[in-house]
Amino acid sequence: MSKIIVKQVRSIIRRPSTQKRTMESLGLRKINQEVEHEATPEILGMVNKVKHLVSVTEI
């Protein structure tokens, strides 16, 4: 499996609670915070749900 780095680039203030929970489950709490994940279908689905709040780079 390949790995991806997910970086939060926008705030979650005034976002729906489902998007806030998705960001928290990805491990993102602050702007410019980066986390590394395996590129599984579950993680990619969560990233797709909040794609307007994050940037993704593949390792």
PQR file of N, CA, C, O and H, with PARSE charges and radii, in Angstrom:
ATOM      1  N   MET A   1       0.842  -1.199   0.000 -0.4000 1.5000
ATOM      2  CA  MET A   1       0.000   0.000   0.000 -0.0000 2.0000
ATOM      3  C   MET A   1       0.880   1.253   0.000  0.5500 1.7000
ATOM      4  O   MET A   1       1.926   1.297   0.647 -0.5500 1.4000
ATOM      5  N   SER A   2       0.442   2.241  -0.720 -0.4000 1.5000
ATOM      6  CA  SER A   2       1.164   3.503  -0.707 -0.0000 2.0000
ATOM      7  C   SER A   2       0.698   4.336   0.487  0.5500 1.7000
ATOM      8  O   SER A   2      -0.333   4.058   1.100 -0.5500 1.4000
ATOM      9  H   SER A   2      -0.408   2.206  -1.246  0.4000 1.0000
ATOM     10  N   LYS A   3       1.469   5.339   0.791 -0.4000 1.5000
ATOM     11  CA  LYS A   3       1.135   6.218   1.908 -0.0000 2.0000
ATOM     12  C   LYS A   3       0.831   7.612   1.374  0.5500 1.7000
ATOM     13  O   LYS A   3       1.331   8.019   0.326 -0.5500 1.4000
ATOM     14  H   LYS A   3       2.306   5.565   0.293  0.4000 1.0000
ATOM     15  N   ILE A   4       0.007   8.325   2.115 -0.4000 1.5000
ATOM     16  CA  ILE A   4      -0.314   9.706   1.754 -0.0000 2.0000
ATOM     17  C   ILE A   4      -0.105  10.585   2.973  0.5500 1.7000
ATOM     18  O   ILE A   4      -0.223  10.131   4.111 -0.5500 1.4000
ATOM     19  H   ILE A   4      -0.400   7.994   2.966  0.4000 1.0000
ATOM     20  N   ILE A   5       0.203  11.838   2.724 -0.4000 1.5000
ATOM     21  CA  ILE A   5       0.286  12.847   3.775 -0.0000 2.0000
ATOM     22  C   ILE A   5      -0.893  13.780   3.585  0.5500 1.7000
ATOM     23  O   ILE A   5      -1.079  14.351   2.511 -0.5500 1.4000
ATOM     24  H   ILE A   5       0.299  12.207   1.799  0.4000 1.0000
ATOM     25  N   VAL A   6      -1.690  13.932   4.634 -0.4000 1.5000
ATOM     26  CA  VAL A   6      -2.868  14.790   4.597 -0.0000 2.0000
ATOM     27  C   VAL A   6      -2.569  16.011   5.459  0.5500 1.7000
ATOM     28  O   VAL A   6      -2.187  15.876   6.621 -0.5500 1.4000
ATOM     29  H   VAL A   6      -1.539  13.468   5.507  0.4000 1.0000
ATOM     30  N   LYS A   7      -2.741  17.190   4.896 -0.4000 1.5000
ATOM     31  CA  LYS A   7      -2.457  18.445   5.593 -0.0000 2.0000
ATOM     32  C   LYS A   7      -3.715  19.298   5.622  0.5500 1.7000
ATOM     33  O   LYS A   7      -4.353  19.509   4.591 -0.5500 1.4000
ATOM     34  H   LYS A   7      -3.051  17.300   3.952  0.4000 1.0000
ATOM     35  N   GLN A   8      -4.071  19.788   6.808 -0.4000 1.5000
ATOM     36  CA  GLN A   8      -5.235  20.661   6.927 -0.0000 2.0000
ATOM     37  C   GLN A   8      -4.836  22.056   6.481  0.5500 1.7000
ATOM     38  O   GLN A   8      -3.873  22.625   6.995 -0.5500 1.4000
ATOM     39  H   GLN A   8      -3.553  19.616   7.645  0.4000 1.0000
ATOM     40  N   VAL A   9      -5.574  22.610   5.526 -0.4000 1.5000
ATOM     41  CA  VAL A   9      -5.243  23.932   4.992 -0.0000 2.0000
ATOM     42  C   VAL A   9      -6.333  24.967   5.249  0.5500 1.7000
ATOM     43  O   VAL A   9      -6.094  26.163   5.083 -0.5500 1.4000
ATOM     44  H   VAL A   9      -6.356  22.148   5.108  0.4000 1.0000
ATOM     45  N   ARG A  10      -7.523  24.529   5.649 -0.4000 1.5000
ATOM     46  CA  ARG A  10      -8.611  25.461   5.944 -0.0000 2.0000
ATOM     47  C   ARG A  10      -9.229  25.112   7.282  0.5500 1.7000
ATOM     48  O   ARG A  10      -9.108  23.982   7.755 -0.5500 1.4000
ATOM     49  H   ARG A  10      -7.717  23.557   5.784  0.4000 1.0000
ATOM     50  N   SER A  11      -9.889  26.081   7.889 -0.4000 1.5000
ATOM     51  CA  SER A  11     -10.490  25.914   9.201 -0.0000 2.0000
ATOM     52  C   SER A  11     -11.776  25.099   9.125  0.5500 1.7000
ATOM     53  O   SER A  11     -12.449  25.066   8.094 -0.5500 1.4000
ATOM     54  H   SER A  11      -9.987  26.999   7.505  0.4000 1.0000
ATOM     55  N   ILE A  12     -12.105  24.439  10.243 -0.4000 1.5000
ATOM     56  CA  ILE A  12     -13.354  23.677  10.316 -0.0000 2.0000
ATOM     57  C   ILE A  12     -14.449  24.469  11.031  0.5500 1.7000
ATOM     58  O   ILE A  12     -15.524  23.939  11.313 -0.5500 1.4000
ATOM     59  H   ILE A  12     -11.558  24.465  11.080  0.4000 1.0000
ATOM     60  N   ILE A  13     -14.171  25.728  11.317 -0.4000 1.5000
ATOM     61  CA  ILE A  13     -15.192  26.577  11.931 -0.0000 2.0000
ATOM     62  C   ILE A  13     -16.316  26.795  10.919  0.5500 1.7000
ATOM     63  O   ILE A  13     -16.060  27.037   9.739 -0.5500 1.4000
ATOM     64  H   ILE A  13     -13.299  26.159  11.087  0.4000 1.0000
ATOM     65  N   ARG A  14     -17.555  26.708  11.386 -0.4000 1.5000
ATOM     66  CA  ARG A  14     -18.758  26.876  10.568 -0.0000 2.0000
ATOM     67  C   ARG A  14     -18.892  25.805   9.492  0.5500 1.7000
ATOM     68  O   ARG A  14     -19.388  26.074   8.398 -0.5500 1.4000
ATOM     69  H   ARG A  14     -17.763  26.512  12.345  0.4000 1.0000
ATOM     70  N   ARG A  15     -18.452  24.601   9.805 -0.4000 1.5000
ATOM     71  CA  ARG A  15     -18.620  23.447   8.925 -0.0000 2.0000
ATOM     72  C   ARG A  15     -19.622  22.495   9.563  0.5500 1.7000
ATOM     73  O   ARG A  15     -19.806  22.538  10.780 -0.5500 1.4000
ATOM     74  H   ARG A  15     -18.049  24.383  10.694  0.4000 1.0000
ATOM     75  N   PRO A  16     -20.271  21.644   8.790 -0.5600 1.5000
ATOM     76  CA  PRO A  16     -21.202  20.660   9.364  0.2800 2.0000
ATOM     77  C   PRO A  16     -20.471  19.702  10.308  0.5500 1.7000
ATOM     78  O   PRO A  16     -19.275  19.455  10.157 -0.5500 1.4000
ATOM     79  N   SER A  17     -21.200  19.177  11.266 -0.4000 1.5000
ATOM     80  CA  SER A  17     -20.581  18.313  12.279 -0.0000 2.0000
ATOM     81  C   SER A  17     -20.006  17.042  11.655  0.5500 1.7000
ATOM     82  O   SER A  17     -19.047  16.484  12.188 -0.5500 1.4000
ATOM     83  H   SER A  17     -22.172  19.378  11.389  0.4000 1.0000
ATOM     84  N   THR A  18     -20.567  16.572  10.542 -0.4000 1.5000
ATOM     85  CA  THR A  18     -20.008  15.376   9.913 -0.0000 2.0000
ATOM     86  C   THR A  18     -18.598  15.636   9.382  0.5500 1.7000
ATOM     87  O   THR A  18     -17.733  14.763   9.451 -0.5500 1.4000
ATOM     88  H   THR A  18     -21.347  17.025  10.109  0.4000 1.0000
ATOM     89  N   GLN A  19     -18.372  16.839   8.854 -0.4000 1.5000
ATOM     90  CA  GLN A  19     -17.039  17.182   8.372 -0.0000 2.0000
ATOM     91  C   GLN A  19     -16.076  17.372   9.531  0.5500 1.7000
ATOM     92  O   GLN A  19     -14.906  17.001   9.430 -0.5500 1.4000
ATOM     93  H   GLN A  19     -19.074  17.548   8.798  0.4000 1.0000
ATOM     94  N   LYS A  20     -16.549  17.944  10.629 -0.4000 1.5000
ATOM     95  CA  LYS A  20     -15.698  18.104  11.809 -0.0000 2.0000
ATOM     96  C   LYS A  20     -15.280  16.749  12.361  0.5500 1.7000
ATOM     97  O   LYS A  20     -14.122  16.558  12.735 -0.5500 1.4000
ATOM     98  H   LYS A  20     -17.499  18.246  10.711  0.4000 1.0000
ATOM     99  N   ARG A  21     -16.220  15.807  12.413 -0.4000 1.5000
ATOM    100  CA  ARG A  21     -15.900  14.469  12.917 -0.0000 2.0000
ATOM    101  C   ARG A  21     -14.960  13.728  11.973  0.5500 1.7000
ATOM    102  O   ARG A  21     -14.104  12.967  12.423 -0.5500 1.4000
ATOM    103  H   ARG A  21     -17.160  15.962  12.110  0.4000 1.0000
ATOM    104  N   THR A  22     -15.110  13.943  10.684 -0.4000 1.5000
ATOM    105  CA  THR A  22     -14.215  13.315   9.715 -0.0000 2.0000
ATOM    106  C   THR A  22     -12.796  13.842   9.883  0.5500 1.7000
ATOM    107  O   THR A  22     -11.840  13.067   9.849 -0.5500 1.4000
ATOM    108  H   THR A  22     -15.805  14.561  10.318  0.4000 1.0000
ATOM    109  N   MET A  23     -12.648  15.144  10.061 -0.4000 1.5000
ATOM    110  CA  MET A  23     -11.318  15.726  10.274 -0.0000 2.0000
ATOM    111  C   MET A  23     -10.698  15.183  11.555  0.5500 1.7000
ATOM    112  O   MET A  23      -9.505  14.882  11.587 -0.5500 1.4000
ATOM    113  H   MET A  23     -13.424  15.774  10.088  0.4000 1.0000
ATOM    114  N   GLU A  24     -11.492  15.056  12.603 -0.4000 1.5000
ATOM    115  CA  GLU A  24     -10.974  14.538  13.863 -0.0000 2.0000
ATOM    116  C   GLU A  24     -10.557  13.074  13.715  0.5500 1.7000
ATOM    117  O   GLU A  24      -9.549  12.655  14.283 -0.5500 1.4000
ATOM    118  H   GLU A  24     -12.461  15.301  12.577  0.4000 1.0000
ATOM    119  N   SER A  25     -11.324  12.304  12.959 -0.4000 1.5000
ATOM    120  CA  SER A  25     -10.972  10.901  12.776 -0.0000 2.0000
ATOM    121  C   SER A  25      -9.722  10.737  11.910  0.5500 1.7000
ATOM    122  O   SER A  25      -9.016   9.735  12.023 -0.5500 1.4000
ATOM    123  H   SER A  25     -12.143  12.645  12.498  0.4000 1.0000
ATOM    124  N   LEU A  26      -9.450  11.708  11.057 -0.4000 1.5000
ATOM    125  CA  LEU A  26      -8.200  11.700  10.298 -0.0000 2.0000
ATOM    126  C   LEU A  26      -7.016  12.126  11.165  0.5500 1.7000
ATOM    127  O   LEU A  26      -5.864  11.942  10.771 -0.5500 1.4000
ATOM    128  H   LEU A  26     -10.023  12.523  10.965  0.4000 1.0000
ATOM    129  N   GLY A  27      -7.285  12.687  12.331 -0.4000 1.5000
ATOM    130  CA  GLY A  27      -6.216  13.112  13.229 -0.0000 2.0000
ATOM    131  C   GLY A  27      -5.811  14.553  13.049  0.5500 1.7000
ATOM    132  O   GLY A  27      -4.728  14.953  13.476 -0.5500 1.4000
ATOM    133  H   GLY A  27      -8.221  12.836  12.651  0.4000 1.0000
ATOM    134  N   LEU A  28      -6.677  15.350  12.415 -0.4000 1.5000
ATOM    135  CA  LEU A  28      -6.359  16.757  12.149 -0.0000 2.0000
ATOM    136  C   LEU A  28      -7.152  17.657  13.079  0.5500 1.7000
ATOM    137  O   LEU A  28      -8.375  17.545  13.168 -0.5500 1.4000
ATOM    138  H   LEU A  28      -7.557  15.026  12.069  0.4000 1.0000
ATOM    139  N   ARG A  29      -6.455  18.550  13.770 -0.4000 1.5000
ATOM    140  CA  ARG A  29      -7.108  19.457  14.697 -0.0000 2.0000
ATOM    141  C   ARG A  29      -6.741  20.921  14.465  0.5500 1.7000
ATOM    142  O   ARG A  29      -7.506  21.814  14.828 -0.5500 1.4000
ATOM    143  H   ARG A  29      -5.462  18.640  13.697  0.4000 1.0000
ATOM    144  N   LYS A  30      -5.576  21.176  13.863 -0.4000 1.5000
ATOM    145  CA  LYS A  30      -5.117  22.534  13.662 -0.0000 2.0000
ATOM    146  C   LYS A  30      -4.721  22.749  12.201  0.5500 1.7000
ATOM    147  O   LYS A  30      -4.373  21.803  11.494 -0.5500 1.4000
ATOM    148  H   LYS A  30      -4.954  20.450  13.568  0.4000 1.0000
ATOM    149  N   ILE A  31      -4.780  23.993  11.768 -0.4000 1.5000
ATOM    150  CA  ILE A  31      -4.360  24.333  10.415 -0.0000 2.0000
ATOM    151  C   ILE A  31      -2.858  24.094  10.300  0.5500 1.7000
ATOM    152  O   ILE A  31      -2.103  24.362  11.235 -0.5500 1.4000
ATOM    153  H   ILE A  31      -5.063  24.761  12.343  0.4000 1.0000
ATOM    154  N   ASN A  32      -2.434  23.590   9.150 -0.4000 1.5000
ATOM    155  CA  ASN A  32      -1.055  23.232   8.812 -0.0000 2.0000
ATOM    156  C   ASN A  32      -0.559  21.978   9.520  0.5500 1.7000
ATOM    157  O   ASN A  32       0.623  21.649   9.422 -0.5500 1.4000
ATOM    158  H   ASN A  32      -3.047  23.373   8.390  0.4000 1.0000
ATOM    159  N   GLN A  33      -1.423  21.281  10.220 -0.4000 1.5000
ATOM    160  CA  GLN A  33      -1.039  20.012  10.824 -0.0000 2.0000
ATOM    161  C   GLN A  33      -1.044  18.936   9.742  0.5500 1.7000
ATOM    162  O   GLN A  33      -1.938  18.898   8.897 -0.5500 1.4000
ATOM    163  H   GLN A  33      -2.383  21.548  10.300  0.4000 1.0000
ATOM    164  N   GLU A  34      -0.039  18.064   9.775 -0.4000 1.5000
ATOM    165  CA  GLU A  34       0.077  16.995   8.792 -0.0000 2.0000
ATOM    166  C   GLU A  34       0.022  15.646   9.482  0.5500 1.7000
ATOM    167  O   GLU A  34       0.569  15.475  10.572 -0.5500 1.4000
ATOM    168  H   GLU A  34       0.688  18.094  10.461  0.4000 1.0000
ATOM    169  N   VAL A  35      -0.637  14.690   8.849 -0.4000 1.5000
ATOM    170  CA  VAL A  35      -0.655  13.320   9.337 -0.0000 2.0000
ATOM    171  C   VAL A  35      -0.386  12.388   8.159  0.5500 1.7000
ATOM    172  O   VAL A  35      -0.677  12.719   7.009 -0.5500 1.4000
ATOM    173  H   VAL A  35      -1.082  14.829   7.964  0.4000 1.0000
ATOM    174  N   GLU A  36       0.169  11.228   8.462 -0.4000 1.5000
ATOM    175  CA  GLU A  36       0.482  10.241   7.436 -0.0000 2.0000
ATOM    176  C   GLU A  36      -0.446   9.050   7.611  0.5500 1.7000
ATOM    177  O   GLU A  36      -0.631   8.552   8.722 -0.5500 1.4000
ATOM    178  H   GLU A  36       0.405  10.960   9.396  0.4000 1.0000
ATOM    179  N   HIS A  37      -1.026   8.598   6.508 -0.4000 1.5000
ATOM    180  CA  HIS A  37      -1.947   7.467   6.526 -0.0000 2.0000
ATOM    181  C   HIS A  37      -1.622   6.525   5.374  0.5500 1.7000
ATOM    182  O   HIS A  37      -1.014   6.920   4.379 -0.5500 1.4000
ATOM    183  H   HIS A  37      -0.875   9.003   5.606  0.4000 1.0000
ATOM    184  N   GLU A  38      -2.039   5.270   5.528 -0.4000 1.5000
ATOM    185  CA  GLU A  38      -2.029   4.332   4.405 -0.0000 2.0000
ATOM    186  C   GLU A  38      -3.142   4.753   3.444  0.5500 1.7000
ATOM    187  O   GLU A  38      -4.163   5.293   3.871 -0.5500 1.4000
ATOM    188  H   GLU A  38      -2.532   4.948   6.336  0.4000 1.0000
ATOM    189  N   ALA A  39      -2.949   4.511   2.183 -0.4000 1.5000
ATOM    190  CA  ALA A  39      -3.938   4.913   1.180 -0.0000 2.0000
ATOM    191  C   ALA A  39      -4.979   3.807   1.003  0.5500 1.7000
ATOM    192  O   ALA A  39      -5.086   3.212  -0.069 -0.5500 1.4000
ATOM    193  H   ALA A  39      -2.120   4.072   1.837  0.4000 1.0000
ATOM    194  N   THR A  40      -5.738   3.539   2.055 -0.4000 1.5000
ATOM    195  CA  THR A  40      -6.808   2.538   1.994 -0.0000 2.0000
ATOM    196  C   THR A  40      -8.075   3.187   1.450  0.5500 1.7000
ATOM    197  O   THR A  40      -8.193   4.413   1.476 -0.5500 1.4000
ATOM    198  H   THR A  40      -5.651   4.023   2.926  0.4000 1.0000
ATOM    199  N   PRO A  41      -9.022   2.397   0.961 -0.5600 1.5000
ATOM    200  CA  PRO A  41     -10.273   2.981   0.461  0.2800 2.0000
ATOM    201  C   PRO A  41     -11.023   3.777   1.531  0.5500 1.7000
ATOM    202  O   PRO A  41     -11.675   4.772   1.216 -0.5500 1.4000
ATOM    203  N   GLU A  42     -10.935   3.350   2.786 -0.4000 1.5000
ATOM    204  CA  GLU A  42     -11.626   4.066   3.863 -0.0000 2.0000
ATOM    205  C   GLU A  42     -11.029   5.454   4.070  0.5500 1.7000
ATOM    206  O   GLU A  42     -11.763   6.436   4.182 -0.5500 1.4000
ATOM    207  H   GLU A  42     -10.405   2.541   3.042  0.4000 1.0000
ATOM    208  N   ILE A  43      -9.715   5.539   4.120 -0.4000 1.5000
ATOM    209  CA  ILE A  43      -9.039   6.829   4.310 -0.0000 2.0000
ATOM    210  C   ILE A  43      -9.270   7.728   3.106  0.5500 1.7000
ATOM    211  O   ILE A  43      -9.532   8.920   3.264 -0.5500 1.4000
ATOM    212  H   ILE A  43      -9.118   4.741   4.029  0.4000 1.0000
ATOM    213  N   LEU A  44      -9.177   7.173   1.911 -0.4000 1.5000
ATOM    214  CA  LEU A  44      -9.392   7.979   0.704 -0.0000 2.0000
ATOM    215  C   LEU A  44     -10.822   8.503   0.635  0.5500 1.7000
ATOM    216  O   LEU A  44     -11.047   9.605   0.134 -0.5500 1.4000
ATOM    217  H   LEU A  44      -8.965   6.205   1.782  0.4000 1.0000
ATOM    218  N   GLY A  45     -11.785   7.741   1.123 -0.4000 1.5000
ATOM    219  CA  GLY A  45     -13.165   8.210   1.174 -0.0000 2.0000
ATOM    220  C   GLY A  45     -13.336   9.364   2.137  0.5500 1.7000
ATOM    221  O   GLY A  45     -14.056  10.320   1.850 -0.5500 1.4000
ATOM    222  H   GLY A  45     -11.602   6.846   1.529  0.4000 1.0000
ATOM    223  N   MET A  46     -12.662   9.273   3.303 -0.4000 1.5000
ATOM    224  CA  MET A  46     -12.728  10.377   4.266 -0.0000 2.0000
ATOM    225  C   MET A  46     -12.070  11.626   3.707  0.5500 1.7000
ATOM    226  O   MET A  46     -12.576  12.733   3.886 -0.5500 1.4000
ATOM    227  H   MET A  46     -12.078   8.496   3.536  0.4000 1.0000
ATOM    228  N   VAL A  47     -10.942  11.451   3.029 -0.4000 1.5000
ATOM    229  CA  VAL A  47     -10.249  12.596   2.424 -0.0000 2.0000
ATOM    230  C   VAL A  47     -11.119  13.223   1.344  0.5500 1.7000
ATOM    231  O   VAL A  47     -11.164  14.447   1.218 -0.5500 1.4000
ATOM    232  H   VAL A  47     -10.531  10.552   2.883  0.4000 1.0000
ATOM    233  N   ASN A  48     -11.803  12.405   0.572 -0.4000 1.5000
ATOM    234  CA  ASN A  48     -12.675  12.926  -0.479 -0.0000 2.0000
ATOM    235  C   ASN A  48     -13.832  13.732   0.100  0.5500 1.7000
ATOM    236  O   ASN A  48     -14.292  14.691  -0.519 -0.5500 1.4000
ATOM    237  H   ASN A  48     -11.766  11.411   0.674  0.4000 1.0000
ATOM    238  N   LYS A  49     -14.300  13.350   1.275 -0.4000 1.5000
ATOM    239  CA  LYS A  49     -15.409  14.051   1.912 -0.0000 2.0000
ATOM    240  C   LYS A  49     -15.013  15.463   2.357  0.5500 1.7000
ATOM    241  O   LYS A  49     -15.850  16.365   2.367 -0.5500 1.4000
ATOM    242  H   LYS A  49     -13.926  12.571   1.777  0.4000 1.0000
ATOM    243  N   VAL A  50     -13.758  15.656   2.721 -0.4000 1.5000
ATOM    244  CA  VAL A  50     -13.293  16.973   3.196 -0.0000 2.0000
ATOM    245  C   VAL A  50     -12.183  17.524   2.293  0.5500 1.7000
ATOM    246  O   VAL A  50     -11.281  18.217   2.762 -0.5500 1.4000
ATOM    247  H   VAL A  50     -13.077  14.924   2.713  0.4000 1.0000
ATOM    248  N   LYS A  51     -12.257  17.210   0.999 -0.4000 1.5000
ATOM    249  CA  LYS A  51     -11.191  17.606   0.072 -0.0000 2.0000
ATOM    250  C   LYS A  51     -11.015  19.113  -0.040  0.5500 1.7000
ATOM    251  O   LYS A  51      -9.948  19.581  -0.436 -0.5500 1.4000
ATOM    252  H   LYS A  51     -12.990  16.646   0.617  0.4000 1.0000
ATOM    253  N   HIS A  52     -12.053  19.888   0.306 -0.4000 1.5000
ATOM    254  CA  HIS A  52     -11.950  21.346   0.235 -0.0000 2.0000
ATOM    255  C   HIS A  52     -11.239  21.929   1.464  0.5500 1.7000
ATOM    256  O   HIS A  52     -10.954  23.126   1.499 -0.5500 1.4000
ATOM    257  H   HIS A  52     -12.921  19.508   0.628  0.4000 1.0000
ATOM    258  N   LEU A  53     -10.950  21.094   2.472 -0.4000 1.5000
ATOM    259  CA  LEU A  53     -10.298  21.540   3.696 -0.0000 2.0000
ATOM    260  C   LEU A  53      -8.859  21.046   3.824  0.5500 1.7000
ATOM    261  O   LEU A  53      -8.120  21.516   4.690 -0.5500 1.4000
ATOM    262  H   LEU A  53     -11.182  20.121   2.444  0.4000 1.0000
ATOM    263  N   VAL A  54      -8.457  20.109   2.977 -0.4000 1.5000
ATOM    264  CA  VAL A  54      -7.145  19.482   3.123 -0.0000 2.0000
ATOM    265  C   VAL A  54      -6.386  19.480   1.795  0.5500 1.7000
ATOM    266  O   VAL A  54      -6.966  19.688   0.729 -0.5500 1.4000
ATOM    267  H   VAL A  54      -9.057  19.728   2.273  0.4000 1.0000
ATOM    268  N   SER A  55      -5.089  19.243   1.886 -0.4000 1.5000
ATOM    269  CA  SER A  55      -4.279  18.965   0.705 -0.0000 2.0000
ATOM    270  C   SER A  55      -3.626  17.607   0.928  0.5500 1.7000
ATOM    271  O   SER A  55      -3.274  17.247   2.051 -0.5500 1.4000
ATOM    272  H   SER A  55      -4.619  19.074   2.752  0.4000 1.0000
ATOM    273  N   VAL A  56      -3.471  16.860  -0.162 -0.4000 1.5000
ATOM    274  CA  VAL A  56      -2.965  15.496  -0.083 -0.0000 2.0000
ATOM    275  C   VAL A  56      -1.750  15.369  -0.979  0.5500 1.7000
ATOM    276  O   VAL A  56      -1.764  15.806  -2.130 -0.5500 1.4000
ATOM    277  H   VAL A  56      -3.757  17.152  -1.075  0.4000 1.0000
ATOM    278  N   THR A  57      -0.685  14.759  -0.436 -0.4000 1.5000
ATOM    279  CA  THR A  57       0.492  14.431  -1.233 -0.0000 2.0000
ATOM    280  C   THR A  57       0.775  12.952  -1.050  0.5500 1.7000
ATOM    281  O   THR A  57       0.615  12.404   0.041 -0.5500 1.4000
ATOM    282  H   THR A  57      -0.674  14.404   0.499  0.4000 1.0000
ATOM    283  N   GLU A  58       1.195  12.319  -2.122 -0.4000 1.5000
ATOM    284  CA  GLU A  58       1.482  10.891  -2.088 -0.0000 2.0000
ATOM    285  C   GLU A  58       2.968  10.678  -1.866  0.5500 1.7000
ATOM    286  O   GLU A  58       3.803  11.379  -2.438 -0.5500 1.4000
ATOM    287  H   GLU A  58       1.325  12.764  -3.008  0.4000 1.0000
ATOM    288  N   ILE A  59       3.282   9.713  -1.040 -0.4000 1.5000
ATOM    289  CA  ILE A  59       4.702   9.412  -0.750 -0.0000 2.0000
ATOM    290  C   ILE A  59       5.174   8.327  -1.699  0.5500 1.7000
ATOM    291  O   ILE A  59       6.333   7.915  -1.639 -0.5500 1.4000
ATOM    292  H   ILE A  59       2.604   9.143  -0.576  0.4000 1.0000
TER
END
